[in-house]
Amino acid sequence: MVVSTVLAPSLVAASDHADPLNLTDPEANITDLFFYPDGEDMILTFDVRRSLRKPKPYNLSEYLYQIHMDFTTPVTFGKPDDLARYGGTIETPRLIHPDVTISIRLNDDTSVKELSSKEIDTSKFVRYTGVRDDPFVFPRFFKQNAIAMVIRVPKTAFPPGQRDFILWATTSKNGKRIDHVGRSLRSQLPRFGFLNDLDPKDQVAALLKRKAFLDDTYTFFRQKRESWSKGIADLLQFTFQLRKYDAQPDVMIYSTQFPPGFPNGRKLEDDVVAQACATGDCLLQEISFIEGDWPRADVNDKPFLKTFPYLAEQWPDQAEPPAPTASIWPYVILLVVVLAVVFWALVELIRRLAIWLWRWLRERFASKTIASPVR
């Protein structure tokens, strides 16, 4: 019961490309967020809909895609480990808030239905929306497309002298948030799935609370003598237990004080799988070796364009593989039935043994009473 309580939320709620496992709104599934300078402009790329190959139209019109930017919450750069992992440190994450939100709605043919912001002028934005090659450097998503929203934002749209940016993106439907992305790759790791419907300002408190629970759970299983209990502890530690360096909100940090590129924003060519592994998150690195060739691919499967919107052209439309139709539930039900039969047989055996023992004791007592002389 403890294990199922720990694992279940992470398995169904994580985002960013390969997750969630139970994907009921594929057009809401965020795959990538990029932010980097290009001359006097900033390029903002927001991709959704993993593993796309089927032709238009798609089910896009009911979703709201939003990019949020915080210009005023302080970011510091004095901790080398945070700088390497996150691009900086947010000392007071509870203060994170959107100073600017850019909202996008798409038509089912991927054209723009609405692009707006209450805080900044969007009239000078150069925009592109459509199907493009998925830019994630990861074998599972090679020869796959995504739906891209690319915006060229003049630097003059931001406050004068703005140096530090905090960004994150969300998708929602009927006012309910479905997906979240901040620092690239982070929400694809199973241990962060529960953050998906939380605002960044609330995430660190949730991380610390969950870490305490998971640490206690790990210790419980690890301190038992059975090998299978230690095996559960090992699985929990590698896949789901939160690390001491995880207590930062899931946002992207970009600062003009440092060269652009992950984790300082993200450029298209960044190999985030290898870069994240260098600071402690190697799950995707291992999978890229398992599913890919040797040597491991460290560039995109298609060259990026040199002109806007920079993403590589899409792969040709084709029929997507059918969704799995086989269910695990018949096997679960069969296992439950077998266990129930075994349990019933054990109970019946014990019941019959008890009846036999009672009768034997009663007959033995009766025989001793008859054999005893009356005085």
Secondary structure, 3 states (H helix, E strand, C coil): CHHHHHHHHHHHHCCCCCCCCCCCCHHHCEEEEEEEEECCEEEEEEEEEEEECCCCCCCCCCEEEEEEEECCCCCECCCHHHHHHHCCECCCHHHCCCCEEEEEEECCCCCEEEEECCCCCCCCCEEEEEEEECCCCCHHHCCCEEEEEEEEEEHHHCCCCCCEEEEEEEEEECCEEEEEECCCCHHHCHHHHHHCCCCHHHHHHHHHHHHHHHHHHHHHHHCCCCHHHHHHHHHHHHHHCCCCCCCCCCCEEEECCCCCECCECECCCCCHHHHHHCCCCCHHHHHHHHHCCCCCCCCCCCCCCCCCCCCCCCCCCCCCCCCCCCCCHHHHHHHHHHHHHHHHHHHHHHHHHHHHHHHHHHHHHHHHHHHCCCC
